[in-house]
Amino acid sequence: MWILLPKDILFTKAILMEKQDFDKIWKETLGLLQISVSDATYKTYLSHTHLVDLKEVGDRIIAEVGCDS
């Protein structure tokens, strides 16, 4: 799954370089998504996901998201 995130969700470019910060970034992103979708949608599609990679494309950050199988 790929999600296009506005840059303001991310703190600085330095954080993008640190894999250990991916969990923090994704946790905050999930918090925003959780209040934007129904509880059933969140539990079904998002609750078991994790951030795999971030790529900068123009003025956006593209998040590669993985999930447990």
VENFENRA-V546344 format. One line per field, one symbol per residue. phi: phi as a letter, one per 30 degrees, with the letter a starting at -180 (. if undefined). psi: psi as a letter, one per 40 degrees, with the letter a starting at -180 (. if undefined). burial: b if it has 9 or more other ideal C-beta (glycine too) atoms within 8 Angstrom, else e. A space follows every 50 residues. Layout:
BEGIN
phi=???
psi=???
burial=???
END
This chain:
BEGIN
phi=.cbccddddcdbdddddcdddedddddddddddddcbdedddddccdccb dcabbdbicbccccccbdc
psi=hhhhhidedididdddehdeedddddddddddddeeiidddddddddfii hdihhhhbeihhhhhiii.
burial=eeeebeeebbeeeebbeeeebbbebbebbbebbbeeeeeebbeeebeebb beebebeeebbbbbbeeee
END
